[in-house]
Amino acid sequence: MIKSEYFIQAAQKKGFGLYTGVPCSYLKSFINTVIDSEHLRYVGAANEGDAVAIASGAELAGVKGVVMFQNSGFGNAVNPLTSLTHTFKIPILVIVTWRGQPGGAPDEPQHQLMGMITPQLLDLIQVPWELFPTEIDQVEPTLDRAVAHMQQHQTPYALVMQKGSVESCPLSSQLAMKPQPISPTNLPLQQAPAFTRCDILQAIQAGTDPDDILLATTGYTGRELYAIEDRSNQLYMVGSMGCLSSLGLGVALAQPHRRVIAIDGDGAALMRLGAFATIGYERPPNLLHILLDNQRHESTGGQSTVSASINFGAIAKACGYEQVAVATTPEQVKALTQHPSEQLMFIHVKIKPGIPDKLPRPKITPLEVAQRLRHFIQAR
């Protein structure tokens, strides 16, 4: 058993600066130490997959991230661990607890199956792992092995934490209670969409500065943005449905002096709606979250989403976004993009369904996109 600060201080010396995740009783003292630290940032995620995306965004933007969660929520993290970190080659450190460990302490029935398969699941998704250190002299060698793998392979490394690995540590401070932003209660009525996704993406590009970072969600949004004009400050998400806004949050926190524009879709946003709450709490003033809403899962055959019955703007306001707008024309979108509010902002844009003829797929690979974005950030 070790004190949590031993590991956290050693990790900090190796560049790990952002921690995110979902609590577990095994992690209690570990999370408490991070929250109490004046030099580290803890982001409480709505679910484990969001945490992976947040840490991935931070890593892309130059800050090493640590993801912490209970193994009962491992399933929520499988999608981004296999289609985001693996595909884009994003190395993050994962600390997953081992509830229901065979031969270990008795636990609740819901942990039985996951306890049996946690190591095999890590093996299956090709995330190398070892047990979390329980002795002081194990900490440095463990971190050295993790960092060496992450540097060589650019993929995650996991530490599996058994019960009793870390000494108990009370929480001295609490996450700040941020008051709800005061904003108008009424938003303009949505008009029937008259413009395409391509029209709006062109307006967004036209309203950006050269230093801005553009992140486009999975499906046709990324492909159309690439087709309009491929730029080194753009990332085209693949897989990882619903993770775009959390990735944007991680990038925005790691690069507070650079504007980040996350271009989301209605289907993707609905898949991980809890991300709105985390983003609204953190409120990075340099993040602009734009939702293109055609009420369809268009890239998978045009199946309807439930967005017709959803007021996304009201959700964003209720979650703490300081500025919320509805835009109906490319000119409005360009104006809102061109003149940032210097507060966390959400723009809801309803668009017509449909895609351009002969829409190309990006010739640049996700790995190349990620490397290019890293170089873009480092060079400026």
N, C-alpha and C positions, 0 to 999 in steps of 0.2 A: 504494500500500500504506500502511495506517495501523496505528498501535498500537491494540490492542483497547480499552485503557482510555480512549482519546479518545472513542470512540463510547459506551461504557458510562457514562462520567461525564456526557456530554451527555444521554444518555437518562435518567439518574437525576435530573438537574435538572428534567426534564419529567414526573417522577412514576413512571417505570417502576421497579418495585421487586422484581418476581418474574420469574424466568427459569425456563423448563422446556422439556424437549425430549429428543431422542435424539441422541447424538454423531455427528459426521462429521469426517473428518480436516480438511476446510476450516474447521470450526468449533472445532478443538481449542484454539487460543489464546484464542478468544473465551469458550468455556465455562470454561477454566482461570481466566481473570481474574474471572469471576463467582463461581466457587467460592471463590477466594482473598479476595474482598471481604468485609469485616466488616459492610457496610451493605446487602447484597443477599442474596436467597435464591434458591438453585438447587434445583429439584426434578427429579431424574432420572426420566423417565417410562418406562414399559414399552414404549410405542409412541407414534407421532406423534399419533394421535387422542386418546389419554389426555392428552397434553400440551396440546392445544387445549382440552379440557374443564377441566383444572386452571387454565389461564390465564383461561378464561372465568369460572370460579368466583371467582377472585381479583378480576377486574374488577367483577363484580356486587357484590362486598363492599368495593369502594373502593380496590383496589390494581391499578395498571396492569400487565399481563402481557406478556411476550415469549415467543414460541414459536420454538424453533430445531430444525431437522431437515434431514437429507439429502433431496434430491429423490427418491431411490429409494424413500423411505418416504412420499412425498406421498400416495399412494393411501390410506394408513391415516388420513390427516387429512381426506380429502374429505367423509366423512359428517358429522362435527361442524362442519366449515366451511360446509356447505350447509344443515344442519338444526338446528344449535345457534346459532352466531354470527350467521348470516343471519336465522334465524327470530325469535330473541329480541333481535336488534340488540345484539350484544356486540362492542365494538371491541377487538381485540388486535393486536399487532404480530407479524408472522410473518417470520422470517428463514429462507429455504430456500436450500440450496446448489445450484449448477448443475453437478453431475457430468455428464459426457458432453456438454458444450456443443458444438454444431456449430462446427467450426473451432478449437476450443480444444485443450487438452492431451489427448493420448491417454489413454483410460481403459478400464476393464474393460467387457466386452461387455454386462453387465447394466444399464449406465447409458445405453446407446445410445438406446433408444426414449424413455425418460423425459427424457434430455437434449434430444432433439429437440422434445418437446412441453411442457416445463415452463412457458414463458411462455404458450402457448396454453391450458394447463390452468387457469392462474390467471385468464386472461381468461374462460374458459368458466364458471367458478364465480363470476365477478363480484367477484374480489378484485383491486383495482388494485395495480400493482407498479412498481418501478423497481430499477435495479441498486444493490447495496450500495455505499456510498461508498468510494472508494479514496484520496481526498485529504482532508487535515484540513479544508480550507475547504468541503468538500462535506457534512460531517457535520451541521452545524446546519440548513442548508437542507433536507436530506433528512428529518431528523426533523420539521422544521416542516411539511413537506408531509404527512408521515404523520399527525401529530397533528391537523392541520387536517381531513384527510379523516375521521379517526376521530371527531372531535367533530361534524362536520357530518352524517355518514351513519350513525354508530354501527355500523360494520362494520369487518372487518379490513383491514389494509394490509400488503403484502408487500415485502420487500427480497430480491432474488435475489443471492446471494453467489457471485462467480466465484472460481476458484482464485487464490490469492495476494493476496486483498483485504486480509488482516490479517497483520501480522508475527507470527512465531513467538513463543510465550510458554510457558515451562515451567510445570508445575503445582507450586506450593509446598506446598500442603496437599492433604489427601485428605478425601473425605466420611467422616464419623465412622463407625466400626465399632460399631454398637449391638448389645449382647448380646441373645440371644434371651430373651424374657420367660419366667420360670418359672411354669408353670401346670399344673393337673391334666391328666393325659393322657387321662382318660376323661370323656366327656360322656354325659348321660342318653340312654337309648335313645329314639328318636323314636316317638311314638305315632301311631296313625291320626288324621289331622286331623279335628277336630270343629267347627271354626269357619271362618267365611268371611273373605275379605279385608276386607269391610266391618266385621265384628266387631273385627278387629285394628286397623284404621285408627281406629276410634272410640276404642279403648283408648289408642292412641298420642296422639291429640289430647288426650284427657283427662289424660294424664300429662305434658303439656308446660307450660312456663312462657310467659308473654306475650312474653318476649324471645327465645325459641328460634326457630330457622329450620328449617322443614320443607321437604324436597326430595323429590318423589315421582317415581318412574321412569315411563317411557313406557308407554302403554297404559291399562288399566283402573285401575291404581293411582292415577294422577293424577286421572282422571275421578271415581273413587269418593271420593277425599279432598275434591275440590271439591264433590261432591254432599252429603257429610256436613255440611260447613261451610266455605265459602270464607273465607279469612283473608289479610290482607295480608302475613303472614310465611311464606306458602307459595308454592312454585313447582311447576308441573306440567310435567314434561319432555315434549317431543314429539320424535319422531325420535331421532337421536343414541343409538341403542341401545347400552346398556352403559356410557354415559358419566356416568351419574348419580353414582356413587360418586367419580369423579375430580372432577366439578364440586363435590361436597361437600367434598372435600379442599381444593380451591382456596379455597372460602368459609371453611372452618375455619382455614386458615393466615392468611388476611387478616383474620379476626375472632377472634383467639385468646381473647377474653373472653366470647364468646357461644356458646351450645351450638348445634351443627348436627346435625340428624337427617336422614340420607339413607335413604329407604325404597326399597329395591331389589327386584328380582324375579329369580327363578332363571334365566330365559332371558336377561335382560339381563346379569346377572352373568357367566354363562358366556361371553358374547360377548367380554368384555374381562376375563378372569380375572386377567390380569397387573396390573390396578389394585390388587388385594389386596396385592401385594408392595410397590408404591410407598406405599400408605397405611400398611401395617404398618411400613415403614421410617421414615416421617415421624412416625407416632404422635401426631397432634394429640390432646391429652387431651379436647378439647371436641367431638370427633366421635363420634356414635353411628350405627353402620351396621346397619340392620335389613333382613334378607332375608326377604321373603314368598315362600314356595316352594310352588307348587301343581303343580309338575312339568309345566307346560304353557306354550306360547306362546298364551295364551288369547285375546288380542285379535286374533290372526291366524287363528283357526279352531280353536284347542284342540289343535294338534299337540304331541306329547310332547317334552319336553326330556330330557336325559340325567341330570337331577339326582337321579333315583332311585338312581343308583349313585355319587353324590358325597357326601362328608362335608364340607359347607361349613365347619362349625365347626373341623374339623381343619386345613383349608386356611388359615383365618383365623389360627389359632394358629401354624401353621408359618410364616406370612408376617410374624408379629410383633405381631399384635393382642394387647394386654395382658389384656383381659377378653373371654371368649367364653361365651355362654349359649345354652341351648335353652329356648324358651318354647312352651307348648302351649295356654295359655288366655289370654283377654283380660286377666284379672286379673294374670297373671304379666307380660304385656307392659307393662301400665300401671305395675306396681310397678317394673320394671326401668327404664322410661322416666322415672318420677317421681323416682327416687333415683339420679342419675348417679354413676358410679364414679370420676369425675375421671381416668379413663384412657381411651385408645382402646378402644372396646367394639364387639363384634359380637353380634347376636342373630339366631338362626336360628329362624324360625317356619314350620312347615308348615301350610298352609291348604287348605280344600276348594276345588275349582274351582267356578265359577259366578259370575254377576254379578246385581245387582239388576235387577228389571224396569224398563223405561223409564229406563235410566241416562242422564242428560243429558250433553251435551258442554258444556264451559265456555263461557260467554257472553263471558268476558273473554279477550282475545287474548294470545298469548305475549308480544308486545311490551309490552302493558299489565301483564302479570304481572311481567316483568323490571323495568319502571320502578317499579312499586309496591313491589317488594322492595328496590330501591335506596333509595327514599324511606324505607322502614321501617328499614333499617339506618342511614341517615344521621340519622334523627330520634331514635335511641335511643343 
